[in-house]
Amino acid sequence: MTTRRAPGAHGTTYGLLVFDGAEELDFVGPWEVFTSSAMLREQQDGGQRDTAVLIAERPGTVRCNKGMRVLPDHTFDDHPPLDVLLVPGGNGTRTQVSNPALIEWIRRTSARSAWTTSVCTGSLLLHEAGPARGRRVATHHAFEDALQGRGDITVVRDARYVVDGQLATSQGVSAGIDMALWLIGRLHGRNHARAVRRYIQYEPAPPYLADEPNGAAG
């Protein structure tokens, strides 16, 4: 029986998947939220050591959707236990959905993480791997019909992000910031999430309050 990791005194470890063709802001936006959260928690609590890491199938440069090149911190075989798994979208999902190593890694890692999340068409990979099957999800507006057509999934079309149990999925690109802020609010308190929002000067209109998602389901 697989045991999910629960965030606790060890701090929170966020693992962000990267692959060729991943949309940059899909993971960079949440990265900024998670690392700013870690910085503020360390300043306030002293002993907290939250970490965020980039994880790829293999070592070496990953070329993202718009040309940004990043170096992963870890590979599928050597990363630390994760509290939060984040799967980005981008044009690369069209090929990665047929990558058995990546799909199996998502399936295995999601089963052990406290939270599984996605941005944009990362929901396609979560559906293929299993965590999004039978669940309510959000995805990029241009991909909603295609994802719904895969079956065994309910696409919510009127929410920036959707929470269904321990699965949190968001619409495209910048919506991942909203989802990440909600998640750190769930993990570390809404006041903390609002402090992070102020720190990164994220002020959408209408104002985002880091409270409940429109598409909550447990």
N, C-alpha and C positions, 0 to 999 in steps of 0.2 A: 504494500500500500504506500502510495506517495504522500509525503508530508509536506504541506505548504510552509514556506518560511514566513514567519510573522515578524514585522518590524518591532524592534524593542530596544533594549539598552545597548545593543551592539551598534546602533545607528541604522540609517536606511541606505541601502545600496540600490542605485538605479542603473539598470543596464539598457543601453540604447543600441539597437541593432543598426548596422550600416551595411550597405551593399552597393555595387555599381548601379547608378541610376536612381538612387534614393533622393527624394526631394529634400533640399537642404534645410529649409525652415521647419520641415516636419520633425526633424530631430534637434536642430539648433535652438528652436524656440523653447521646447521643453528642457533642453540642456541648460539654457539660461535660467529657467525657473528653478530647476533642481539644484544647480550649483549656487545660485543666489540664496536659496533656502538653506543649503548646507552652511554657507558663510554666516548667515544671520543666526542660525541655531548654535553655531560654535561660539559666536560672540556673546550670545545670551546665556548659553548653558555650559560653556566651557568644555565639558567632557565629550559632547556629541561629536561624532566623526562620520557624518553622512558623506557618501561618495557617489559620483556618477562616472560611468565608464562606457566607452564605445566598444562594441563587439562586432567582429566580422568573421566570416567563415575561415579566412586564412590571413596571415600577416601580410603587410604591404599596403601600398596606397589604394584607397577606394576613391573612384571618380564618381561624383554625385551628378544629379540630373542636370544642373546648370553649369557644371564644370568645376565646382569646388572639389579640391582633393583633400582627403583627411586620412590620418593614420589611426587605426584602431588601437585601443589599449590592450585588448585581449582577443583571442579567437574562441571558437565554439568549445575548444578542448581545455582552455586554461583560465576561464573567467571565474571570479568569486561567486558565491551564492547570491542570488538576486532577490530583493524584496519586490522590485518593480521591473517588469519587462516592458519596453516600449518598441513598437514596430512601426517604422515610418512607411510612407507610400512613395509615389513617384513612378516614372515610366519603367523603372527597373523591376517593379512588381510583376510586370507582364512576363518576364523570363524567370524570375525567382519563384513564381508559383509552381514551376515545373522543376525546381531544384530540390531533390529529395533530401539532401543533407540539411539545407536550411529549414525546410518544412518540418523535418523530424526534430531539429533543434528547438524550434518554436514550440512544438507539441510537448517535448520533454521539459523545457524550461518553464513554460506556462504552468505546467502541473505542479511545479515546486515553488513558484513565486506567489507572494501574497496578492499581487495585482498584475493583471495583464492589460496593456493599453495599446492603442494604435492611433495613428493620424492618417487622414486621407485614405488612399487605397491600400494602406497597411491592413485594412480590414479584409482584403482579398486573401492575404497570407494567413490571417487568423482563421478565416473560413476554411481554407484548404487544410490547415494544420489541425483544426477541430475546435479551438476555444470559442469561436464565434458561431458554431452550429447551434441552431435552436435559440439564438439570443437576439436581443434588440440591439442594433448598432447604428452608428453614424458613419458616413463616408463622404468623399468629395461629391458635390452635386452632379458632376458630369458622369459619375460612376454608379449612381444610385440604382438605375434600372438594371444595369448589368449585374450588379451584386445581388439584387433581389431575384433576378432570373436564375441564379445558381441554386436557389431553393434552400430550405431548412434554415432560413434567416429572415428577420424582419428589419427592414431598413427604415429608420426614422428620418423623415425629411425636413423637419422643422425645428431641429435643435442643434446647436453648435457642437454639443457632445452629449453622449448617452451613457448612463451607468446601468449595467444589468449584473447584479451580484458583484463579483470581483473583477468584472470586465468593464473597462472604460474606453470608449472609442469616440473619435471626434471627426468632424468634417475636415475640409482641406486646409493644409498649409498653416495659416495663422490660428486656426481653431485649436490646434494642439496646445497653444499657450493657455487658452481658457481651460482646457481639460487638465493640463499639468497644474495650474493654480488650484483648481478644485481638488485635485488629488492630494496636494500637500496640505490643503485645508482639512481634508479628511484624516490624513495621517498625523498632522501636527497642530491642528486647530485653525479656525477661520481667521482669528486675529493675526496669526503668523502668515497665512496666505495673503491677507490684505497688506501686511508689512512688505512681503516680497513684491506684490503688485506695485506698491509705492516705490520701492527701491528700483525696479526696472522701468519705472515710469510708463506702465502699461495702462492707458486710460481710454478705452474704447467708449463710444457713445451708442446706446446708453451705458453708464458706468458698469463695469463688471465687479460684482461683490464677493466673488469666491464662495458663493453659497450653493444651494442645491441646483443640480442640472434640470433642464426642462424635461429630459427624458429618463428620469430615475425609475428604476424597477428593482428596488431592493438594495 
